[in-house]
Amino acid sequence: MGGRIDPAALGTFELVTESEIEGAFRGWEGDTAFLLANGEVWQQSAWRCRRVHLCCPDIRVWRLGTRFFLEVAGTREIVPVQRVH
């Protein structure tokens, strides 16, 4: 699962955390680590590539069963992740 989503479909997902990425954000590719303002670190767990240029975007991490997905505001996409810190 991943790629483009309809935000309304997130009703079946459980919200895990909300935060932001500090500073410039250039997207993700391969094994990108996402350092959040709240100190958590999430790493991409499946290959996806998306180039964006955002400043301090808000993020949400969602759980569906045992899987986690990171949503970056302004992209309308989610990327599979795992928490590393």
PyMOL CGO cylinders between C-alpha atoms (Angstrom):
from pymol import cmd
from pymol.cgo import CYLINDER

trace = [
    CYLINDER, 0.00, 0.00, 0.00, 1.22, 3.50, -0.69, 0.3, 1, 1, 1, 1, 1, 1,
    CYLINDER, 1.22, 3.50, -0.69, 1.04, 6.14, -3.34, 0.3, 1, 1, 1, 1, 1, 1,
    CYLINDER, 1.04, 6.14, -3.34, -1.88, 8.49, -3.91, 0.3, 1, 1, 1, 1, 1, 1,
    CYLINDER, -1.88, 8.49, -3.91, -4.74, 8.40, -1.45, 0.3, 1, 1, 1, 1, 1, 1,
    CYLINDER, -4.74, 8.40, -1.45, -8.10, 9.99, -0.81, 0.3, 1, 1, 1, 1, 1, 1,
    CYLINDER, -8.10, 9.99, -0.81, -7.86, 11.61, 2.65, 0.3, 1, 1, 1, 1, 1, 1,
    CYLINDER, -7.86, 11.61, 2.65, -11.41, 10.43, 3.38, 0.3, 1, 1, 1, 1, 1, 1,
    CYLINDER, -11.41, 10.43, 3.38, -10.13, 6.84, 3.13, 0.3, 1, 1, 1, 1, 1, 1,
    CYLINDER, -10.13, 6.84, 3.13, -8.02, 7.41, 6.24, 0.3, 1, 1, 1, 1, 1, 1,
    CYLINDER, -8.02, 7.41, 6.24, -11.06, 6.73, 8.39, 0.3, 1, 1, 1, 1, 1, 1,
    CYLINDER, -11.06, 6.73, 8.39, -9.97, 3.09, 8.67, 0.3, 1, 1, 1, 1, 1, 1,
    CYLINDER, -9.97, 3.09, 8.67, -6.49, 4.12, 9.78, 0.3, 1, 1, 1, 1, 1, 1,
    CYLINDER, -6.49, 4.12, 9.78, -5.48, 4.96, 13.37, 0.3, 1, 1, 1, 1, 1, 1,
    CYLINDER, -5.48, 4.96, 13.37, -3.60, 8.22, 13.92, 0.3, 1, 1, 1, 1, 1, 1,
    CYLINDER, -3.60, 8.22, 13.92, -0.29, 7.51, 15.71, 0.3, 1, 1, 1, 1, 1, 1,
    CYLINDER, -0.29, 7.51, 15.71, 1.41, 10.92, 15.79, 0.3, 1, 1, 1, 1, 1, 1,
    CYLINDER, 1.41, 10.92, 15.79, 1.27, 14.43, 14.38, 0.3, 1, 1, 1, 1, 1, 1,
    CYLINDER, 1.27, 14.43, 14.38, 4.32, 16.64, 14.09, 0.3, 1, 1, 1, 1, 1, 1,
    CYLINDER, 4.32, 16.64, 14.09, 6.33, 18.47, 11.44, 0.3, 1, 1, 1, 1, 1, 1,
    CYLINDER, 6.33, 18.47, 11.44, 9.59, 18.10, 9.61, 0.3, 1, 1, 1, 1, 1, 1,
    CYLINDER, 9.59, 18.10, 9.61, 11.84, 21.00, 10.57, 0.3, 1, 1, 1, 1, 1, 1,
    CYLINDER, 11.84, 21.00, 10.57, 13.39, 23.05, 7.80, 0.3, 1, 1, 1, 1, 1, 1,
    CYLINDER, 13.39, 23.05, 7.80, 13.52, 22.30, 4.09, 0.3, 1, 1, 1, 1, 1, 1,
    CYLINDER, 13.52, 22.30, 4.09, 11.98, 19.03, 2.94, 0.3, 1, 1, 1, 1, 1, 1,
    CYLINDER, 11.98, 19.03, 2.94, 12.89, 17.59, -0.45, 0.3, 1, 1, 1, 1, 1, 1,
    CYLINDER, 12.89, 17.59, -0.45, 10.79, 14.43, -0.53, 0.3, 1, 1, 1, 1, 1, 1,
    CYLINDER, 10.79, 14.43, -0.53, 11.74, 10.77, -0.18, 0.3, 1, 1, 1, 1, 1, 1,
    CYLINDER, 11.74, 10.77, -0.18, 13.58, 8.09, -2.08, 0.3, 1, 1, 1, 1, 1, 1,
    CYLINDER, 13.58, 8.09, -2.08, 14.44, 4.53, -1.09, 0.3, 1, 1, 1, 1, 1, 1,
    CYLINDER, 14.44, 4.53, -1.09, 15.31, 4.55, 2.62, 0.3, 1, 1, 1, 1, 1, 1,
    CYLINDER, 15.31, 4.55, 2.62, 14.72, 8.17, 3.62, 0.3, 1, 1, 1, 1, 1, 1,
    CYLINDER, 14.72, 8.17, 3.62, 14.71, 8.89, 7.35, 0.3, 1, 1, 1, 1, 1, 1,
    CYLINDER, 14.71, 8.89, 7.35, 12.19, 11.46, 8.55, 0.3, 1, 1, 1, 1, 1, 1,
    CYLINDER, 12.19, 11.46, 8.55, 13.35, 13.43, 11.62, 0.3, 1, 1, 1, 1, 1, 1,
    CYLINDER, 13.35, 13.43, 11.62, 10.31, 14.98, 13.26, 0.3, 1, 1, 1, 1, 1, 1,
    CYLINDER, 10.31, 14.98, 13.26, 10.13, 18.08, 15.44, 0.3, 1, 1, 1, 1, 1, 1,
    CYLINDER, 10.13, 18.08, 15.44, 8.84, 15.93, 18.33, 0.3, 1, 1, 1, 1, 1, 1,
    CYLINDER, 8.84, 15.93, 18.33, 12.11, 13.91, 18.28, 0.3, 1, 1, 1, 1, 1, 1,
    CYLINDER, 12.11, 13.91, 18.28, 10.73, 10.78, 16.63, 0.3, 1, 1, 1, 1, 1, 1,
    CYLINDER, 10.73, 10.78, 16.63, 12.53, 9.29, 13.64, 0.3, 1, 1, 1, 1, 1, 1,
    CYLINDER, 12.53, 9.29, 13.64, 10.64, 7.26, 11.06, 0.3, 1, 1, 1, 1, 1, 1,
    CYLINDER, 10.64, 7.26, 11.06, 12.31, 5.55, 8.10, 0.3, 1, 1, 1, 1, 1, 1,
    CYLINDER, 12.31, 5.55, 8.10, 10.88, 4.61, 4.77, 0.3, 1, 1, 1, 1, 1, 1,
    CYLINDER, 10.88, 4.61, 4.77, 10.20, 0.85, 4.73, 0.3, 1, 1, 1, 1, 1, 1,
    CYLINDER, 10.20, 0.85, 4.73, 9.30, 0.32, 1.06, 0.3, 1, 1, 1, 1, 1, 1,
    CYLINDER, 9.30, 0.32, 1.06, 10.73, 1.88, -2.06, 0.3, 1, 1, 1, 1, 1, 1,
    CYLINDER, 10.73, 1.88, -2.06, 8.88, 4.97, -3.17, 0.3, 1, 1, 1, 1, 1, 1,
    CYLINDER, 8.88, 4.97, -3.17, 10.17, 8.15, -4.77, 0.3, 1, 1, 1, 1, 1, 1,
    CYLINDER, 10.17, 8.15, -4.77, 8.64, 11.61, -4.56, 0.3, 1, 1, 1, 1, 1, 1,
    CYLINDER, 8.64, 11.61, -4.56, 10.34, 14.95, -5.10, 0.3, 1, 1, 1, 1, 1, 1,
    CYLINDER, 10.34, 14.95, -5.10, 8.81, 17.98, -3.41, 0.3, 1, 1, 1, 1, 1, 1,
    CYLINDER, 8.81, 17.98, -3.41, 10.10, 21.29, -2.09, 0.3, 1, 1, 1, 1, 1, 1,
    CYLINDER, 10.10, 21.29, -2.09, 8.34, 22.21, 1.14, 0.3, 1, 1, 1, 1, 1, 1,
    CYLINDER, 8.34, 22.21, 1.14, 9.32, 24.16, 4.23, 0.3, 1, 1, 1, 1, 1, 1,
    CYLINDER, 9.32, 24.16, 4.23, 8.47, 22.63, 7.63, 0.3, 1, 1, 1, 1, 1, 1,
    CYLINDER, 8.47, 22.63, 7.63, 5.60, 20.46, 6.37, 0.3, 1, 1, 1, 1, 1, 1,
    CYLINDER, 5.60, 20.46, 6.37, 3.12, 19.01, 8.85, 0.3, 1, 1, 1, 1, 1, 1,
    CYLINDER, 3.12, 19.01, 8.85, 3.09, 15.22, 8.97, 0.3, 1, 1, 1, 1, 1, 1,
    CYLINDER, 3.09, 15.22, 8.97, 0.89, 12.51, 10.33, 0.3, 1, 1, 1, 1, 1, 1,
    CYLINDER, 0.89, 12.51, 10.33, 1.81, 8.89, 10.95, 0.3, 1, 1, 1, 1, 1, 1,
    CYLINDER, 1.81, 8.89, 10.95, -1.05, 6.42, 10.54, 0.3, 1, 1, 1, 1, 1, 1,
    CYLINDER, -1.05, 6.42, 10.54, -1.31, 2.77, 11.53, 0.3, 1, 1, 1, 1, 1, 1,
    CYLINDER, -1.31, 2.77, 11.53, -3.24, 0.15, 9.62, 0.3, 1, 1, 1, 1, 1, 1,
    CYLINDER, -3.24, 0.15, 9.62, -2.92, -3.19, 11.41, 0.3, 1, 1, 1, 1, 1, 1,
    CYLINDER, -2.92, -3.19, 11.41, 0.80, -3.69, 11.96, 0.3, 1, 1, 1, 1, 1, 1,
    CYLINDER, 0.80, -3.69, 11.96, 1.86, -1.29, 9.19, 0.3, 1, 1, 1, 1, 1, 1,
    CYLINDER, 1.86, -1.29, 9.19, 2.66, 2.42, 9.48, 0.3, 1, 1, 1, 1, 1, 1,
    CYLINDER, 2.66, 2.42, 9.48, 2.35, 5.16, 6.87, 0.3, 1, 1, 1, 1, 1, 1,
    CYLINDER, 2.35, 5.16, 6.87, 3.64, 8.73, 6.88, 0.3, 1, 1, 1, 1, 1, 1,
    CYLINDER, 3.64, 8.73, 6.88, 1.54, 11.44, 5.27, 0.3, 1, 1, 1, 1, 1, 1,
    CYLINDER, 1.54, 11.44, 5.27, 3.21, 14.74, 4.38, 0.3, 1, 1, 1, 1, 1, 1,
    CYLINDER, 3.21, 14.74, 4.38, 0.86, 17.73, 4.13, 0.3, 1, 1, 1, 1, 1, 1,
    CYLINDER, 0.86, 17.73, 4.13, 0.83, 19.15, 0.63, 0.3, 1, 1, 1, 1, 1, 1,
    CYLINDER, 0.83, 19.15, 0.63, 1.62, 15.87, -1.14, 0.3, 1, 1, 1, 1, 1, 1,
    CYLINDER, 1.62, 15.87, -1.14, -1.64, 13.85, -0.90, 0.3, 1, 1, 1, 1, 1, 1,
    CYLINDER, -1.64, 13.85, -0.90, 0.52, 10.73, -0.72, 0.3, 1, 1, 1, 1, 1, 1,
    CYLINDER, 0.52, 10.73, -0.72, 1.60, 8.34, 1.99, 0.3, 1, 1, 1, 1, 1, 1,
    CYLINDER, 1.60, 8.34, 1.99, 4.81, 6.39, 2.30, 0.3, 1, 1, 1, 1, 1, 1,
    CYLINDER, 4.81, 6.39, 2.30, 5.28, 3.14, 4.27, 0.3, 1, 1, 1, 1, 1, 1,
    CYLINDER, 5.28, 3.14, 4.27, 7.53, 3.72, 7.30, 0.3, 1, 1, 1, 1, 1, 1,
    CYLINDER, 7.53, 3.72, 7.30, 8.90, 2.09, 10.44, 0.3, 1, 1, 1, 1, 1, 1,
    CYLINDER, 8.90, 2.09, 10.44, 9.88, 3.87, 13.63, 0.3, 1, 1, 1, 1, 1, 1,
    CYLINDER, 9.88, 3.87, 13.63, 13.62, 3.84, 14.31, 0.3, 1, 1, 1, 1, 1, 1,
    CYLINDER, 13.62, 3.84, 14.31, 13.76, 6.24, 17.28, 0.3, 1, 1, 1, 1, 1, 1,
]
cmd.load_cgo(trace, "trace")
